[in-house]
Every structure is written in C-alpha cells, then in structure tokens.
C-alpha cells in the first residue's frame, strides 16, 4: 500500500484565530514561542520558532495552552474560546477534552461523523468558558477533494493576507454540524 501526503499548507486559512492566539500569547510567553502559526506547521518548519519547547510535537498544544491560560487570567472569554478553536484546528493537540479535531484529509473515509462529534465537544468546551458555542462551527475544514488528486490541494487554500481567513472570506468552510 502506497502512502501519500495529501494535505498542502493551509495554516493561514483560519487567520482570525491565529491573530487572537498571537495576542493572548503576547501577554506571557515565557517559552518564547515565535508565532502560533508554527504550531500548525510540520515539525521541520516549526523547530525554528519553538522557543524552549523541547518536543516539537507539543508546540501546538503548548501554544494553545499558554494562550488559553493568559486569556483566562485576563478574563478574556473570547480569547479563551479562540484558543480552544485554535487547539481544534489540527490533530496534534490536547487541551482538556479536545484531543483531536478535523480529520486532516477530509477526502479520507468517514471523517464527517468524527468531525461532527468533535465539533460538538468543542462547542461544549466553549460553552464551559462562557462563550457562544456556535463559534465551534468556525473550526470547520475545507470540502474534501479527490483521493487521487496529484496536486494534493483538493479544495484547500492558504492565503497569507486574507483576514479573517480565506476559509471564511471565500465561504469554503464545511460546517460539521448544523447547530451546536
């Protein structure tokens, strides 16, 4: 069985959450993490800015955890919710009950049920900090492409200067459930 890397970069697709986590991280960044976008990259690219985080596999989690902690200390409910959503954007994080979200290849078999359950769990976590659970729907991924797409791009995008993120401005997000 041949294994192919299917996902292309899409770390800027949810820029609004990167910006919020960046602001939260700036309140106290004793680990000297250079930027939250690094937590969404592969380990090779992330090592350049992981600061004192010794295990690159933990960078995404550490970034989300620190931004959440800082927002909680500041009484910033939206910041806490945004840190939770940031944590849910990739599968290599674990913040409270959010251990995995959005199957990285939406064209793979069966991601819809998993993503729906995880979106609902994210909504519960967002509710627990006093924010609007509907925000969990913003963690959605792109529509699946074709498994045999030689470009591996599928329907994903990665536009650096598209605020709040091309997945929103171009209406490309798949809602994993109709309501939270």
Secondary structure by P-SEA (a helix, b strand, c coil): cccccccccccccaaaaaaaaaaaaaaccccccccccccccccccccccccccccccaaaaaaaaaaaaaaaaaccaaaaaaaaaaaaccccccccccccccccccccccaaaaaaaaaaaaaaaaaaaccccccccccccccccccccccccccbbbbccccccccccccccccccccc
